Structures are given as C-alpha cells and as structure tokens.
C-alpha cells in the first residue's frame, strides 16, 4: 500500500473516531453502542439540516425516511411478530392500530384490560408501525392479554400544537365510549393510558383532561409514563445541566423539538435555553412554584447543582417571547403546570425516569406533585438509564437496560392494571 493511502486511511479513521467518540459517565453500560447510536442520530440531523439549507426538503421528513429505511432492515432481520391480531382503523377520524391478543377472554365475564399508547419522537418523529413501537405493543397485548390501541397522531412540521394533543384526546374519548369498549371486550375498570417521551407528555395531558371531563363516563384507571417530557419553561434543571450533552437527547435537540411542536421560529432557540426565561415577568409566580425543583426534587438528584443566574438575554431576543410563552404555559403542552385539583383527579401512576436523561427531573417533579395531590405513584428510576433506551431494546442495538425497562414496565402493568 502506498504511503499516501496509509495516511488517508489513518486520517479517515481518526476523523470517524473523533465524530463517534462522546465522553460518557462510567455508570452507562455498553458505551460504544450508545456512541454509535448517537453518532447515527447526529448524522441524520446534520444531513437533514443540510437538505433544508439547500432547499431540498425540510429536515424532519428526511429523518423520517432514513428511520423508515433502518426499520425495514430490522424487519428483514427477522423479528418475531407472534399471534396478536392487528388492524388499522380510525377512531373519530384519527388513525389507530389496534392489537388484540390471541387468547380468548380475560377476567370476569371474559373482559380484557386495555392500554391506549402514544409513541414518542418529539411530536415530529415516530409512528405506530415503527418497529420498536410495534414490537412493544404486540408484546403488551400478548403478555397482558390486553387490547392495545396505538395512536397515529399527526406530526410536526405538517401540524403544530395543539393538533397532536387534540388527535390523542379525540382517539381516547372514542375508545372510552362504552359501546366501543364492549365491542372489543374491554373491562371499563381496567384501561390504561401510556406513552414514552413526547408520547408520555400526550398521555399525561390526556389523562388530566379525561379525569375532569364529566361528559366522559369511563375514566382511565392508570397512567404509565416513560421518561415523559412535561415542561419547556426551565431547560436548566439539574438533569438538563448534568446531561446537556448525553446521548441521545441532547439539551439543544430537546429545545429544537419544543420549537417545532409549538410552530415558532427557530431563532427563539437561544431564548428557550436562556436561564432568564423561567423568570420572565409574564410567567405567574404560581406557575413557577410548579417548576421549583429546589423544593420538588430529592437531594440525591439536586446534587451540587444550583438554579442558574437570572441575567436577562438580549432585548432583541427577549422581545419575541410572545410567540413562545402561550404554548409553553398551556397545561395541554406542559402537564407539570396543572393545578393540584386537576392532578388529584388523575389515576394512579407509573413514572419511569433515567439518570442520564435531560427529562429526568420532569418525571421526578411530576411524581412529587402527583403524590402531593394524593395520587399513588410508582416511581421507577434507572441509575444506568438514558433517554430512549426502551426503544433500543431490539434490533440492532439490544441495550440490556432497555430490556430491563420493558420488563419492569410490563410487570407493573401486569400487577396494577
């Protein structure tokens, strides 16, 4: 081999290694796999941004297409599908995928339990047919002998808040109608609402609304939230500070998802990340108390972190907060901001959080607020967990922590639903 070829190969190797390498906490197992996953996700974002800059496509559809291609490879790898019956139908004009277990009957009177599930993906990515979610819903239906309804709510950038929420609420109301539950042989006393990440946000918001809507006779009996995103006002909580650059949900990426969901200009990115945003005069003190992590978080999670400074950002940026604040202060987008009277009417909860996740404190603060409102909460915290791990329990990454999360989630539903 010529010397020039050796040099080029060496430089390429060093360059790829530099791009892939990310310093990770020692507690995270299988670090190389996580680095590779993160590098893949960052590459998709960057190529998507390039396509958008060149006027070829918005970056989100490009990312969706890439993920779809990877999912197709996963299906070719031969994942087991089982004997669950699957049908794609509409619930009040909202597409849903219904999973019915192979076993006939269920509990008393032959009725079965049920789970309404909302997928994650920053309100912009993900799908009911996506491999990881399809496998999870099939497993839930089979193991729990449950009817599972996975909701195909519309996504950003084609639509923005509150459309995603409204789709999920409409599907939930339709599903909870007694005649629909009857047709599916579902026990009305054993219906859960669940979701991960942005889906956890939607599940929490829908659970709140259903709980106070007197026109809905059947209520959810449990809510199961998997590393949910519950507020966008304070992106400087201890978990945001600690995990700002931890795969796969970096702090700046979460801010981008919020802007995309709310349909506001990306130039507001600095404002959303600003330490002064929480203290903006337009935010009522009562709402700030719902986000006061110095009172809501256990000391072991506060650690050495302190509230960041209140210095104001540039007037040029701060003058645009009117485009951003209304959505962020809406409890339909930020369930953590709900009043105690609403929280107290929601069903008992399962909340999964990960130590190495910017959203960790959202889930922990919601746990505390629900408990203070009298709701029974099972808090499942994974000291070695990272955001999205549950979705990467299958091909091609097979993260062990993701497998343990699925097992814990299933076991809780088995015992509490």
PyMOL commands that set and color helices and strands:
alter all, ss='L'
color gray80, all
select helices_A, chain A and resi 3-20+31-53+59-76+108-110+131-144+163-175+178-183+198-212+238-242+251-262+266-273+277-279+285-289+293-296+299-302+315-318+321-323+325-328+335-337+340-343+360-372+389-392+400-416
alter helices_A, ss='H'
color red, helices_A
select strands_A, chain A and resi 85-91+94-100+112-118+146-151+186-196+222-226+348-356+377-386
alter strands_A, ss='S'
color yellow, strands_A
deselect
rebuild
show_as cartoon
